[in-house]
Amino acid sequence: MLLIIRKVAKHVLITGFEPFGGEKVNPSELVARSLEGRLIAERLVVSRVLPVETRNLRDRLERALLEESPDIVLCMGQGGGRTAVALERVAVNVLDFERPDNVGVVRRQEQIQRAGPDARLSNLPFEKIVEAWNENGVPGYVSNSAGTFICNQALYELLGLVEATASAIVAGFVHLPYLPAQAITAGSESTASMSFETMKRAMEILLETIVPWVDHRPLERDVSTRARSSEMWIPRGVKEVER
């Protein structure tokens, strides 16, 4: 089904998630709120904070796309245990988690979308982003597994919605490590963390990097990417995703 969106505006939609699993904060929410209304690389940033609920996640993402009509969409989530900012390459068509979401729903070995592709790939310029992070002292890397919880679902649903539009929207997902206070609670001797300011700077650098790329990329790249979405190559090991 084609998602009808009015003319795409040149601005950025950024989403974060509310706290979950007993946590009092979620770094993705804090970063999303801090960027709301900012002008970065001549793009206005609008932010949404999503509830950690699997059942209505797609509807919320679709509503945000219809209301904002951005040309760039970046979702963020908390990745406790991650040692650096993680740029997710792929989302798999799997929901499999034992810890319930924020309304008590548990899903085991279920598809996100029936008859959907096994995986969907983000269309961000990964090498450019990681290179820019490294040059600016931000630890970051490309991840080939977004897990099988709601962050993976968000990326999978978002990419499906983007593929269903006639517009060339760039979309991706970033996992953020714990904040220092969260790492202390989890056991700071073995839990990685990152300062809020470094996470915020990571997203600013990401936008400063991809906006020029978006403005100058060939349109044919987006058309061919959407055409290949149903014949996706999945890197070895991706199906053995982390939980």
ZADO-1210 file (C-alpha; in nm, 4 decimals, padded with zeros to 6 digits):
<atoms>
<atom x="00.0000" y="00.0000" z="00.0000" code="MET" pos="1"/>
<atom x="00.1375" y="00.3400" z="-00.0991" code="LEU" pos="2"/>
<atom x="00.1722" y="00.5865" z="00.1876" code="LEU" pos="3"/>
<atom x="00.0536" y="00.9208" z="00.0553" code="ILE" pos="4"/>
<atom x="00.2617" y="01.2072" z="00.1935" code="ILE" pos="5"/>
<atom x="00.2401" y="01.5696" z="00.0932" code="ARG" pos="6"/>
<atom x="00.5469" y="01.7273" z="-00.0640" code="LYS" pos="7"/>
<atom x="00.8488" y="01.6331" z="00.1446" code="VAL" pos="8"/>
<atom x="00.9852" y="01.9252" z="00.3443" code="ALA" pos="9"/>
<atom x="01.3543" y="01.9770" z="00.3982" code="LYS" pos="10"/>
<atom x="01.3656" y="01.9136" z="00.7677" code="HIS" pos="11"/>
<atom x="01.4574" y="01.6315" z="01.0022" code="VAL" pos="12"/>
<atom x="01.2348" y="01.4127" z="01.2172" code="LEU" pos="13"/>
<atom x="01.4138" y="01.2629" z="01.5167" code="ILE" pos="14"/>
<atom x="01.2509" y="01.0161" z="01.7554" code="THR" pos="15"/>
<atom x="01.3504" y="00.8792" z="02.0940" code="GLY" pos="16"/>
<atom x="01.1874" y="00.6381" z="02.3372" code="PHE" pos="17"/>
<atom x="01.0519" y="00.6857" z="02.6864" code="GLU" pos="18"/>
<atom x="01.2177" y="00.4963" z="02.9759" code="PRO" pos="19"/>
<atom x="01.1445" y="00.1247" z="03.0020" code="PHE" pos="20"/>
<atom x="01.2352" y="-00.1812" z="03.2054" code="GLY" pos="21"/>
<atom x="01.2305" y="00.0078" z="03.5341" code="GLY" pos="22"/>
<atom x="01.4736" y="00.2784" z="03.4175" code="GLU" pos="23"/>
<atom x="01.4026" y="00.6370" z="03.5220" code="LYS" pos="24"/>
<atom x="01.5546" y="00.7913" z="03.2091" code="VAL" pos="25"/>
<atom x="01.6200" y="00.6998" z="02.8486" code="ASN" pos="26"/>
<atom x="01.9095" y="00.8794" z="02.6774" code="PRO" pos="27"/>
<atom x="01.7305" y="00.8691" z="02.3431" code="SER" pos="28"/>
<atom x="01.4423" y="01.0735" z="02.4860" code="GLU" pos="29"/>
<atom x="01.6803" y="01.3280" z="02.6393" code="LEU" pos="30"/>
<atom x="01.8759" y="01.3714" z="02.3164" code="VAL" pos="31"/>
<atom x="01.5582" y="01.3960" z="02.1063" code="ALA" pos="32"/>
<atom x="01.4156" y="01.6660" z="02.3325" code="ARG" pos="33"/>
<atom x="01.7447" y="01.8579" z="02.3325" code="SER" pos="34"/>
<atom x="01.7447" y="01.8797" z="01.9521" code="LEU" pos="35"/>
<atom x="01.3810" y="01.9886" z="01.9153" code="GLU" pos="36"/>
<atom x="01.3536" y="02.3146" z="01.7230" code="GLY" pos="37"/>
<atom x="01.7274" y="02.3318" z="01.6478" code="ARG" pos="38"/>
<atom x="01.8582" y="02.4369" z="01.3086" code="LEU" pos="39"/>
<atom x="02.1415" y="02.2000" z="01.2138" code="ILE" pos="40"/>
<atom x="02.3047" y="02.2126" z="00.8696" code="ALA" pos="41"/>
<atom x="02.0198" y="02.4440" z="00.7651" code="GLU" pos="42"/>
<atom x="01.7612" y="02.1786" z="00.8552" code="ARG" pos="43"/>
<atom x="01.4954" y="02.2349" z="01.1183" code="LEU" pos="44"/>
<atom x="01.4801" y="01.9432" z="01.3642" code="VAL" pos="45"/>
<atom x="01.1446" y="01.8236" z="01.4964" code="VAL" pos="46"/>
<atom x="01.1321" y="01.5566" z="01.7659" code="SER" pos="47"/>
<atom x="00.8911" y="01.2913" z="01.8877" code="ARG" pos="48"/>
<atom x="00.9152" y="01.0708" z="02.1962" code="VAL" pos="49"/>
<atom x="00.7624" y="00.7278" z="02.1404" code="LEU" pos="50"/>
<atom x="00.6154" y="00.4980" z="02.4059" code="PRO" pos="51"/>
<atom x="00.7792" y="00.1565" z="02.4392" code="VAL" pos="52"/>
<atom x="00.4747" y="-00.0292" z="02.3065" code="GLU" pos="53"/>
<atom x="00.4982" y="-00.2816" z="02.0256" code="THR" pos="54"/>
<atom x="00.1305" y="-00.2827" z="01.9268" code="ARG" pos="55"/>
<atom x="00.0928" y="00.0795" z="01.8160" code="ASN" pos="56"/>
<atom x="00.4486" y="00.1606" z="01.7116" code="LEU" pos="57"/>
<atom x="00.3866" y="00.1461" z="01.3380" code="ARG" pos="58"/>
<atom x="00.0800" y="00.3700" z="01.3643" code="ASP" pos="59"/>
<atom x="00.2736" y="00.6297" z="01.5619" code="ARG" pos="60"/>
<atom x="00.5581" y="00.6326" z="01.3102" code="LEU" pos="61"/>
<atom x="00.3159" y="00.6588" z="01.0190" code="GLU" pos="62"/>
<atom x="00.1338" y="00.9480" z="01.1865" code="ARG" pos="63"/>
<atom x="00.4620" y="01.1298" z="01.2455" code="ALA" pos="64"/>
<atom x="00.5619" y="01.0897" z="00.8805" code="LEU" pos="65"/>
<atom x="00.2242" y="01.2142" z="00.7589" code="LEU" pos="66"/>
<atom x="00.2241" y="01.5128" z="00.9924" code="GLU" pos="67"/>
<atom x="00.5846" y="01.6210" z="00.9417" code="GLU" pos="68"/>
<atom x="00.6742" y="01.5012" z="00.5882" code="SER" pos="69"/>
<atom x="01.0506" y="01.5139" z="00.6541" code="PRO" pos="70"/>
<atom x="01.3251" y="01.4299" z="00.4068" code="ASP" pos="71"/>
<atom x="01.5405" y="01.2748" z="00.6831" code="ILE" pos="72"/>
<atom x="01.4164" y="01.0510" z="00.9665" code="VAL" pos="73"/>
<atom x="01.6404" y="00.9281" z="01.2480" code="LEU" pos="74"/>
<atom x="01.5132" y="00.7058" z="01.5248" code="CYS" pos="75"/>
<atom x="01.7146" y="00.6595" z="01.8428" code="MET" pos="76"/>
<atom x="01.6979" y="00.4045" z="02.1211" code="GLY" pos="77"/>
<atom x="01.8766" y="00.3017" z="02.4369" code="GLN" pos="78"/>
<atom x="02.1313" y="00.0275" z="02.3865" code="GLY" pos="79"/>
<atom x="02.2406" y="-00.0672" z="02.7367" code="GLY" pos="80"/>
<atom x="02.5739" y="-00.2467" z="02.7162" code="GLY" pos="81"/>
<atom x="02.6783" y="-00.0804" z="02.3916" code="ARG" pos="82"/>
<atom x="03.0300" y="00.0575" z="02.4163" code="THR" pos="83"/>
<atom x="02.9772" y="00.3378" z="02.1626" code="ALA" pos="84"/>
<atom x="02.7138" y="00.5024" z="01.9467" code="VAL" pos="85"/>
<atom x="02.5849" y="00.2329" z="01.7116" code="ALA" pos="86"/>
<atom x="02.4556" y="00.3081" z="01.3633" code="LEU" pos="87"/>
<atom x="02.2204" y="00.0259" z="01.2703" code="GLU" pos="88"/>
<atom x="02.2504" y="-00.1136" z="00.9184" code="ARG" pos="89"/>
<atom x="01.9696" y="-00.3699" z="00.9187" code="VAL" pos="90"/>
<atom x="01.6350" y="-00.4491" z="01.0793" code="ALA" pos="91"/>
<atom x="01.5047" y="-00.8062" z="01.0775" code="VAL" pos="92"/>
<atom x="01.1428" y="-00.9172" z="01.0568" code="ASN" pos="93"/>
<atom x="01.1469" y="-01.0646" z="01.4082" code="VAL" pos="94"/>
<atom x="01.0034" y="-00.9739" z="01.7472" code="LEU" pos="95"/>
<atom x="01.1384" y="-01.1970" z="02.0223" code="ASP" pos="96"/>
<atom x="01.1663" y="-01.0645" z="02.3769" code="PHE" pos="97"/>
<atom x="01.0953" y="-01.1930" z="02.7264" code="GLU" pos="98"/>
<atom x="01.0963" y="-00.8630" z="02.9125" code="ARG" pos="99"/>
<atom x="00.7551" y="-00.7008" z="02.8535" code="PRO" pos="100"/>
<atom x="00.7109" y="-00.3644" z="02.6914" code="ASP" pos="101"/>
<atom x="00.5623" y="-00.0789" z="02.8943" code="ASN" pos="102"/>
<atom x="00.2075" y="-00.2123" z="02.8704" code="VAL" pos="103"/>
<atom x="00.3020" y="-00.5693" z="02.9592" code="GLY" pos="104"/>
<atom x="00.3135" y="-00.7223" z="02.6105" code="VAL" pos="105"/>
<atom x="00.5636" y="-01.0023" z="02.5422" code="VAL" pos="106"/>
<atom x="00.6235" y="-01.1348" z="02.1901" code="ARG" pos="107"/>
<atom x="00.8178" y="-01.4524" z="02.1176" code="ARG" pos="108"/>
<atom x="00.9418" y="-01.5583" z="01.7753" code="GLN" pos="109"/>
<atom x="00.6853" y="-01.3489" z="01.5880" code="GLU" pos="110"/>
<atom x="00.7090" y="-01.1639" z="01.2605" code="GLN" pos="111"/>
<atom x="00.6785" y="-00.7879" z="01.2664" code="ILE" pos="112"/>
<atom x="00.5046" y="-00.7950" z="00.9308" code="GLN" pos="113"/>
<atom x="00.3435" y="-01.1046" z="00.7875" code="ARG" pos="114"/>
<atom x="00.4798" y="-01.1794" z="00.4412" code="ALA" pos="115"/>
<atom x="00.7247" y="-00.8911" z="00.4846" code="GLY" pos="116"/>
<atom x="01.0873" y="-00.9221" z="00.3732" code="PRO" pos="117"/>
<atom x="01.3253" y="-01.0996" z="00.6108" code="ASP" pos="118"/>
<atom x="01.5209" y="-00.7763" z="00.6531" code="ALA" pos="119"/>
<atom x="01.5330" y="-00.4142" z="00.5487" code="ARG" pos="120"/>
<atom x="01.8479" y="-00.2057" z="00.5104" code="LEU" pos="121"/>
<atom x="01.8885" y="00.1558" z="00.6123" code="SER" pos="122"/>
<atom x="01.9906" y="00.3921" z="00.3353" code="ASN" pos="123"/>
<atom x="02.2240" y="00.6107" z="00.5427" code="LEU" pos="124"/>
<atom x="02.5833" y="00.6743" z="00.4251" code="PRO" pos="125"/>
<atom x="02.7428" y="00.4609" z="00.6972" code="PHE" pos="126"/>
<atom x="03.1105" y="00.5113" z="00.6159" code="GLU" pos="127"/>
<atom x="03.0759" y="00.8891" z="00.5960" code="LYS" pos="128"/>
<atom x="02.9026" y="00.9057" z="00.9328" code="ILE" pos="129"/>
<atom x="03.1469" y="00.6832" z="01.1195" code="VAL" pos="130"/>
<atom x="03.4412" y="00.8672" z="00.9653" code="GLU" pos="131"/>
<atom x="03.2960" y="01.2002" z="01.0802" code="ALA" pos="132"/>
<atom x="03.2391" y="01.0638" z="01.4305" code="TRP" pos="133"/>
<atom x="03.5965" y="00.9391" z="01.4519" code="ASN" pos="134"/>
<atom x="03.7385" y="01.2669" z="01.3247" code="GLU" pos="135"/>
<atom x="03.5471" y="01.4516" z="01.5970" code="ASN" pos="136"/>
<atom x="03.6368" y="01.2197" z="01.8819" code="GLY" pos="137"/>
<atom x="03.2998" y="01.0428" z="01.9084" code="VAL" pos="138"/>
<atom x="03.3212" y="00.6629" z="01.9502" code="PRO" pos="139"/>
<atom x="03.0864" y="00.5111" z="01.6939" code="GLY" pos="140"/>
<atom x="03.0505" y="00.2102" z="01.4690" code="TYR" pos="141"/>
<atom x="02.8167" y="00.0324" z="01.2264" code="VAL" pos="142"/>
<atom x="02.6101" y="-00.2437" z="01.3885" code="SER" pos="143"/>
<atom x="02.4609" y="-00.5346" z="01.1952" code="ASN" pos="144"/>
<atom x="02.2081" y="-00.6238" z="01.4633" code="SER" pos="145"/>
<atom x="01.9452" y="-00.3959" z="01.6143" code="ALA" pos="146"/>
<atom x="01.8272" y="-00.6829" z="01.8361" code="GLY" pos="147"/>
<atom x="01.4751" y="-00.8247" z="01.8346" code="THR" pos="148"/>
<atom x="01.3034" y="-00.5791" z="02.0683" code="PHE" pos="149"/>
<atom x="01.1231" y="-00.2527" z="01.9937" code="ILE" pos="150"/>
<atom x="01.4251" y="-00.0675" z="01.8532" code="CYS" pos="151"/>
<atom x="01.4545" y="-00.3286" z="01.5785" code="ASN" pos="152"/>
<atom x="01.0797" y="-00.3034" z="01.5191" code="GLN" pos="153"/>
<atom x="01.1005" y="00.0754" z="01.4917" code="ALA" pos="154"/>
<atom x="01.3662" y="00.0552" z="01.2214" code="LEU" pos="155"/>
<atom x="01.1871" y="-00.2230" z="01.0337" code="TYR" pos="156"/>
<atom x="00.8522" y="-00.0391" z="01.0397" code="GLU" pos="157"/>
<atom x="01.0111" y="00.2942" z="00.9508" code="LEU" pos="158"/>
<atom x="01.1949" y="00.1526" z="00.6506" code="LEU" pos="159"/>
<atom x="00.8760" y="-00.0183" z="00.5337" code="GLY" pos="160"/>
<atom x="00.6840" y="00.3087" z="00.5551" code="LEU" pos="161"/>
<atom x="00.9599" y="00.4940" z="00.3711" code="VAL" pos="162"/>
<atom x="00.9694" y="00.2302" z="00.0974" code="GLU" pos="163"/>
<atom x="00.5941" y="00.2716" z="00.0521" code="ALA" pos="164"/>
<atom x="00.6214" y="00.6420" z="-00.0257" code="THR" pos="165"/>
<atom x="00.6928" y="00.8017" z="-00.3580" code="ALA" pos="166"/>
<atom x="00.9404" y="01.0342" z="-00.1856" code="SER" pos="167"/>
<atom x="01.3150" y="00.9916" z="-00.1441" code="ALA" pos="168"/>
<atom x="01.3334" y="00.9872" z="00.2356" code="ILE" pos="169"/>
<atom x="01.6558" y="00.8919" z="00.4132" code="VAL" pos="170"/>
<atom x="01.5968" y="00.6880" z="00.7286" code="ALA" pos="171"/>
<atom x="01.8015" y="00.5136" z="00.9936" code="GLY" pos="172"/>
<atom x="01.8414" y="00.4166" z="01.3574" code="PHE" pos="173"/>
<atom x="02.1032" y="00.4972" z="01.6209" code="VAL" pos="174"/>
<atom x="02.1530" y="00.3066" z="01.9460" code="HIS" pos="175"/>
<atom x="02.2896" y="00.5116" z="02.2363" code="LEU" pos="176"/>
<atom x="02.4843" y="00.3660" z="02.5304" code="PRO" pos="177"/>
<atom x="02.3840" y="00.4078" z="02.8918" code="TYR" pos="178"/>
<atom x="02.4323" y="00.7410" z="03.0612" code="LEU" pos="179"/>
<atom x="02.6956" y="00.7337" z="03.3396" code="PRO" pos="180"/>
<atom x="02.4294" y="00.7266" z="03.6130" code="ALA" pos="181"/>
<atom x="02.2642" y="00.4255" z="03.4481" code="GLN" pos="182"/>
<atom x="02.5976" y="00.2461" z="03.4238" code="ALA" pos="183"/>
<atom x="02.6592" y="00.3014" z="03.7939" code="ILE" pos="184"/>
<atom x="02.3244" y="00.1411" z="03.8745" code="THR" pos="185"/>
<atom x="02.3909" y="-00.1482" z="03.6359" code="ALA" pos="186"/>
<atom x="02.7438" y="-00.2030" z="03.7682" code="GLY" pos="187"/>
<atom x="02.9964" y="00.0517" z="03.6493" code="SER" pos="188"/>
<atom x="03.2890" y="-00.1918" z="03.6668" code="GLU" pos="189"/>
<atom x="03.1531" y="-00.3806" z="03.3673" code="SER" pos="190"/>
<atom x="02.8990" y="-00.1485" z="03.2005" code="THR" pos="191"/>
<atom x="02.9922" y="00.1023" z="02.9330" code="ALA" pos="192"/>
<atom x="02.8507" y="00.4535" z="02.9368" code="SER" pos="193"/>
<atom x="02.8695" y="00.7825" z="02.7500" code="MET" pos="194"/>
<atom x="02.8023" y="01.1407" z="02.8536" code="SER" pos="195"/>
<atom x="02.4855" y="01.3113" z="02.7396" code="PHE" pos="196"/>
<atom x="02.6868" y="01.5853" z="02.5679" code="GLU" pos="197"/>
<atom x="02.8818" y="01.3292" z="02.3611" code="THR" pos="198"/>
<atom x="02.5599" y="01.1556" z="02.2519" code="MET" pos="199"/>
<atom x="02.4063" y="01.4888" z="02.1571" code="LYS" pos="200"/>
<atom x="02.7181" y="01.5851" z="01.9645" code="ARG" pos="201"/>
<atom x="02.7092" y="01.2496" z="01.7851" code="ALA" pos="202"/>
<atom x="02.3641" y="01.3283" z="01.6464" code="MET" pos="203"/>
<atom x="02.4660" y="01.6809" z="01.5488" code="GLU" pos="204"/>
<atom x="02.7669" y="01.5454" z="01.3595" code="ILE" pos="205"/>
<atom x="02.5483" y="01.2826" z="01.1944" code="LEU" pos="206"/>
<atom x="02.3156" y="01.5528" z="01.0600" code="LEU" pos="207"/>
<atom x="02.6015" y="01.7805" z="00.9580" code="GLU" pos="208"/>
<atom x="02.7387" y="01.4852" z="00.7602" code="THR" pos="209"/>
<atom x="02.4319" y="01.3494" z="00.5872" code="ILE" pos="210"/>
<atom x="02.2510" y="01.6721" z="00.4949" code="VAL" pos="211"/>
<atom x="02.5051" y="01.7636" z="00.2210" code="PRO" pos="212"/>
<atom x="02.4981" y="01.4007" z="00.1057" code="TRP" pos="213"/>
<atom x="02.1170" y="01.4048" z="00.0864" code="VAL" pos="214"/>
<atom x="02.1177" y="01.7324" z="-00.1048" code="ASP" pos="215"/>
<atom x="02.3603" y="01.6042" z="-00.3686" code="HIS" pos="216"/>
<atom x="02.2811" y="01.2333" z="-00.4007" code="ARG" pos="217"/>
<atom x="02.1494" y="01.0982" z="-00.7320" code="PRO" pos="218"/>
<atom x="01.7744" y="01.0347" z="-00.7241" code="LEU" pos="219"/>
<atom x="01.8295" y="00.7086" z="-00.9103" code="GLU" pos="220"/>
<atom x="01.9936" y="00.5624" z="-00.5989" code="ARG" pos="221"/>
<atom x="01.6674" y="00.5843" z="-00.4030" code="ASP" pos="222"/>
<atom x="01.4576" y="00.4386" z="-00.6823" code="VAL" pos="223"/>
<atom x="01.6884" y="00.1399" z="-00.7222" code="SER" pos="224"/>
<atom x="01.7077" y="00.0871" z="-00.3454" code="THR" pos="225"/>
<atom x="01.3299" y="00.0657" z="-00.3124" code="ARG" pos="226"/>
<atom x="01.3113" y="-00.1666" z="-00.6126" code="ALA" pos="227"/>
<atom x="01.5578" y="-00.4060" z="-00.4483" code="ARG" pos="228"/>
<atom x="01.3903" y="-00.4026" z="-00.1057" code="SER" pos="229"/>
<atom x="01.2072" y="-00.7311" z="-00.1629" code="SER" pos="230"/>
<atom x="01.5289" y="-00.9061" z="-00.2702" code="GLU" pos="231"/>
<atom x="01.7440" y="-00.8206" z="00.0295" code="MET" pos="232"/>
<atom x="02.0849" y="-00.9714" z="00.0891" code="TRP" pos="233"/>
<atom x="02.1402" y="-01.0310" z="00.4594" code="ILE" pos="234"/>
<atom x="02.4987" y="-01.0338" z="00.5913" code="PRO" pos="235"/>
<atom x="02.6125" y="-01.3603" z="00.7490" code="ARG" pos="236"/>
<atom x="02.5182" y="-01.3778" z="01.1154" code="GLY" pos="237"/>
<atom x="02.2442" y="-01.1137" z="01.1054" code="VAL" pos="238"/>
<atom x="01.9689" y="-01.3676" z="01.1611" code="LYS" pos="239"/>
<atom x="02.1431" y="-01.4754" z="01.4806" code="GLU" pos="240"/>
<atom x="02.0439" y="-01.1480" z="01.6423" code="VAL" pos="241"/>
<atom x="02.1071" y="-01.0351" z="01.9957" code="GLU" pos="242"/>
<atom x="01.8204" y="-01.0128" z="02.2419" code="ARG" pos="243"/>
</atoms>
